[in-house]
Amino acid sequence: MNLDLIKSLRTGLLLESRNILIPWRATFSELKKLGPSKIVSESNERTDLLWENEKILNGFAIDLIVIKWSGLISLNRKFKYAFAYISKEDFGKLKVKLDQELGLIPKYKRKNELEFLYSYELDCVRITLKENDRFGPYWTIDIKHKSLINRILR
């Protein structure tokens, strides 16, 4: 179990290549100022912010994406969710790595015949590895900060 990793996840998500901590609940404007990121998609519905070839979770290389949804609901939305598309091979490697780094047995859930996930529950963060299907299989990692209210209700 890597206690330093778990401790840093309580505060935010560390971009290890740049040694920048993205603090949970930062505004989207603040996120855009943190290191060399780029807006890869901007529409009336959403804006996608990308950190390319970044390392997270103690050395795992990904292209990290944060989405800001448009509209009244997202006016004061704070950072609490990031994700990345990963390969099938990286999915397997990352599962083994997270098992070791977090010292947890993940919760397995089969969504249907083609989709399943592994979920790692920490006190303030949920990390989920998913095999999804939409016109063929694809794999993702989701990192979500749990709000204070969710932690109290647990």
SULRALIN-V864079 format. One record per residue. N is the residue number from 0. RES is the residue in three letters. OMEGA is omega in whole degrees, 0 to 359 (none if undefined). Layout:
[[N & RES & OMEGA] [N & RES & OMEGA]]
//
This chain:
[[0 & MET & 181] [1 & ASN & 183] [2 & LEU & 178] [3 & ASP & 178] [4 & LEU & 181] [5 & ILE & 179] [6 & LYS & 181] [7 & SER & 178] [8 & LEU & 176] [9 & ARG & 183] [10 & THR & 183] [11 & GLY & 181] [12 & LEU & 184] [13 & LEU & 171] [14 & LEU & 192] [15 & GLU & 180] [16 & SER & 182] [17 & ARG & 184] [18 & ASN & 179] [19 & ILE & 176] [20 & LEU & 174] [21 & ILE & 183] [22 & PRO & 174] [23 & TRP & 176] [24 & ARG & 173] [25 & ALA & 177] [26 & THR & 179] [27 & PHE & 177] [28 & SER & 178] [29 & GLU & 180] [30 & LEU & 182] [31 & LYS & 181] [32 & LYS & 184] [33 & LEU & 174] [34 & GLY & 184] [35 & PRO & 173] [36 & SER & 176] [37 & LYS & 175] [38 & ILE & 183] [39 & VAL & 180] [40 & SER & 179] [41 & GLU & 180] [42 & SER & 177] [43 & ASN & 184] [44 & GLU & 185] [45 & ARG & 174] [46 & THR & 179] [47 & ASP & 177] [48 & LEU & 187] [49 & LEU & 167] [50 & TRP & 183] [51 & GLU & 175] [52 & ASN & 180] [53 & GLU & 176] [54 & LYS & 177] [55 & ILE & 174] [56 & LEU & 176] [57 & ASN & 168] [58 & GLY & 181] [59 & PHE & 185] [60 & ALA & 179] [61 & ILE & 166] [62 & ASP & 187] [63 & LEU & 183] [64 & ILE & 172] [65 & VAL & 183] [66 & ILE & 171] [67 & LYS & 177] [68 & TRP & 181] [69 & SER & 178] [70 & GLY & 183] [71 & LEU & 183] [72 & ILE & 187] [73 & SER & 184] [74 & LEU & 182] [75 & ASN & 180] [76 & ARG & 180] [77 & LYS & 180] [78 & PHE & 174] [79 & LYS & 184] [80 & TYR & 174] [81 & ALA & 179] [82 & PHE & 176] [83 & ALA & 170] [84 & TYR & 180] [85 & ILE & 178] [86 & SER & 177] [87 & LYS & 179] [88 & GLU & 178] [89 & ASP & 176] [90 & PHE & 180] [91 & GLY & 179] [92 & LYS & 182] [93 & LEU & 177] [94 & LYS & 179] [95 & VAL & 180] [96 & LYS & 181] [97 & LEU & 176] [98 & ASP & 182] [99 & GLN & 186] [100 & GLU & 184] [101 & LEU & 180] [102 & GLY & 182] [103 & LEU & 169] [104 & ILE & 184] [105 & PRO & 174] [106 & LYS & 180] [107 & TYR & 177] [108 & LYS & 175] [109 & ARG & 181] [110 & LYS & 177] [111 & ASN & 183] [112 & GLU & 186] [113 & LEU & 186] [114 & GLU & 176] [115 & PHE & 179] [116 & LEU & 170] [117 & TYR & 183] [118 & SER & 178] [119 & TYR & 182] [120 & GLU & 171] [121 & LEU & 183] [122 & ASP & 184] [123 & CYS & 184] [124 & VAL & 171] [125 & ARG & 177] [126 & ILE & 185] [127 & THR & 171] [128 & LEU & 184] [129 & LYS & 164] [130 & GLU & 184] [131 & ASN & 175] [132 & ASP & 172] [133 & ARG & 185] [134 & PHE & 181] [135 & GLY & 184] [136 & PRO & 170] [137 & TYR & 189] [138 & TRP & 180] [139 & THR & 166] [140 & ILE & 177] [141 & ASP & 177] [142 & ILE & 186] [143 & LYS & 175] [144 & HIS & 177] [145 & LYS & 179] [146 & SER & 181] [147 & LEU & 181] [148 & ILE & 178] [149 & ASN & 181] [150 & ARG & 180] [151 & ILE & 183] [152 & LEU & 182] [153 & ARG & none]]
//
